[in-house]
Amino acid sequence: MELGHGTHALTDADWARLDALRAGYLEGEALPWHDERDLALYHRSFGERIAWKWRAVLGEAPVRALPPIGGTVVDFGCGSGVASLALLGSGLVTDDAEWVPLDHSPLAWSFAQARLAERGARVRASAEVPEGEIGTLVASHVLTELEPGGYDALVAMARRARRVVVVEPGSKVAARELVRLREDLVDVLAPVAPCPHAGACGLASSHALKLVPPLRAAGARGLHVVVLARLLRPARRRPARLADELPRARPRRRTLDRSPR
């Protein structure tokens, strides 16, 4: 559905609906989609702001350095398809990749599928969860809106992925959930950005999370992000202290000085 260009194309009813959607997001509650126009309104307004965040994340130097990969691209909780569309133009996915948008709303799934097809992507016709290895898994603004069992489903899929990119809003609740997700994946996926530290996150304690909003991408405000990629070799145990990583100096043997004084 096309809305036309500029805010003059929106009706009073459109503005009222956008106000209602925004109020729901601020209260941590995602309202159900009424129809395709709902999604088109979201995609043109709030979705565009989220797209700016995704372009900032995908433009980070460590992310740009990742080689393009193919396979299946899963958009978990796809909404209007903002995350997939940003990734599609990033150069991080090969042309032969198969895109699989997933959403509990058939309206959202159909909208995202159509937007991807318009951009020439090869989109799977069904909304079934793919089996086997996943090439890239993306999730955008979903961690605080998951239904019961949704988090476990996300983790299970992420552990089968070669690459995971998650972008969340800049709230402390989202930060806690993102750190939790990182800790549940770091044994099989290596952190890439914004923090490449592969050990336990120093912000995982409840005390730290009360003080510092973690995992913010450089140059991007109002979001939290984590990018992880499949390890090329099994993870080794990380030393708890930097001193444990440094080679120990061999003790010098003391000998008696027998030279005449």
C-alpha positions, 0 to 999 in steps of 0.5 A, a space after each residue: 500500500 502506498 501512502 503518497 509522499 509527505 505528511 500532507 498525504 496523511 488524514 486526521 485518522 492516520 495521525 490519531 492512529 500514529 499517536 495511539 501506536 506511539 503511546 503503546 510503545 512508550 508504555 511497553 505494549 505493542 498494539 495489534 495491527 488493524 490492517 495493511 494501512 496500519 503497517 504502511 503508516 508505521 513503516 513510513 514513520 516509526 519504521 523509518 526511524 528504526 531504519 536509521 538505527 539499523 543503517 548506523 549499526 550496519 555501518 560500524 567498521 567491525 560490522 562492515 568488515 564481515 564477509 557477505 554470507 548466504 543461506 537463510 536470512 531469518 527476520 524474527 518478529 519482522 514487523 514491516 520488514 525494516 531490519 531485513 530491508 536495511 540488511 538487504 542493502 548492506 552488502 553483508 548478505 549474498 544475492 542468493 540468500 533466501 529471506 524468511 520473515 517471521 511474525 505472529 501477525 499474518 498482516 505483518 508477515 505479508 507486508 514484509 514479504 511484499 516489501 522484500 520481493 519489491 526489492 528483488 529478494 528471494 523470499 520463502 513463500 511460507 512463514 514456517 521456522 526453517 530447519 538446520 543452519 541459519 545464515 543470518 538472524 536479525 531481530 529488531 525491537 522485539 525483546 521487550 514484546 515477546 510472548 511466553 516462550 518467545 525468548 527461548 525460541 529466539 535463543 534456539 534459532 540464534 544458536 543455529 545461526 552463523 551471524 546474529 544482529 539484534 537492535 533494541 530501543 535505548 531503555 534499561 529494560 531492553 538493555 537487560 534483555 540484550 545482555 541476557 541474550 548475549 550471555 546465552 549465546 556467547 559460548 557459540 557466537 563471538 561478539 563483533 560489535 559494539 563490544 568484542 569482549 568474548 568473556 562474561 559481560 561486566 554489565 551482566 550484574 543487576 548493580 551494573 545494569 542500574 548504572 550504565 545503559 550497555 551495548 550502545 553503538 558508536 554514532 547512534 543514540 537511542 538504541 542498544 545493539 549486539 552483533 555476533 558471528 559464528 566462531 571458527 574454532 571452539 571457544 576457549 576459557 577466557 582468563 578472569 584477569 589480564 595478568 593470567 593471560 600474560 606469560 610468566 617470567 621464569 624465575 632466575 636461579 641463584 648461584 653462589 658467587 665463588 669469585 675471590 673478593 
